Amino acid sequence: REGMGIWDDNIGEWVVPAAAWSATEDDGSEIEGTQTFALEVAEDRSWSAVGAAGRSSLFPDRVHGEVVAYEEGTQWCVSRCKALTGKWGGEIAVVKGSPAASLLPALKKAGVPTRVVSTAEHADACAQLYDGCTSDPLGFVHRDQPHLTVALRGAAKRDSGDGAWVWSRKRSAIDISPLVAVTVASALVVNDPEPEGFLMVLGG
């Protein structure tokens, strides 16, 4: 947190309770079998993150989510997306009107399959991550990744209608791209139980 300029007095109550997040941590877990991927870009485009998810090697009934890349800028995104979809298949999904939507022309030029994702899908993904961390039995597991935990601790949400909510960049105390990437990737495991592999570019 210190290295990223996030101090304790800048951070309020966690959206996903800290105790629940800690309870879903297990460094022995890893993704087993098919993986799904998500790409998220910070609002100021200073950082981008790729999240991966799949069934946990330790807990087959739980989704394992983790950050597989978190780097400055966006210049690396197209080549990484091309490599991932080339290996796993699937397509790049872009939330309509998101900052990441500006990458669509470059992605298409590179031959990367793309599709549009709705804000409603983002809201569903957030709800599923929350439930996965707080339900009994637990439905989510992750390893100890400081940039992911820091993103969650500094994350805020905004209403998305009818009781739904999504992660909010503007209200968050920090870049939350690692959290959003993992959130969306994890939802694909739940919603597409036998995916060919998806990489989502999410904003909003």
Secondary structure as GFF3:
##gff-version 3
##sequence-region A 1 204
A	DSSP	three_ten_helix	8	10	.	.	.	ID=ss1
A	DSSP	alpha_helix	18	23	.	.	.	ID=ss2
A	DSSP	beta_strand	31	41	.	.	.	ID=ss3
A	DSSP	beta_strand	47	56	.	.	.	ID=ss4
A	DSSP	beta_strand	63	72	.	.	.	ID=ss5
A	DSSP	alpha_helix	77	88	.	.	.	ID=ss6
A	DSSP	beta_strand	92	95	.	.	.	ID=ss7
A	DSSP	three_ten_helix	99	103	.	.	.	ID=ss8
A	DSSP	alpha_helix	104	109	.	.	.	ID=ss9
A	DSSP	beta_strand	114	117	.	.	.	ID=ss10
A	DSSP	alpha_helix	119	134	.	.	.	ID=ss11
A	DSSP	beta_strand	140	141	.	.	.	ID=ss12
A	DSSP	alpha_helix	146	154	.	.	.	ID=ss13
A	DSSP	beta_strand	156	161	.	.	.	ID=ss14
A	DSSP	beta_strand	164	168	.	.	.	ID=ss15
A	DSSP	alpha_helix	177	191	.	.	.	ID=ss16
A	DSSP	beta_strand	199	202	.	.	.	ID=ss17
###
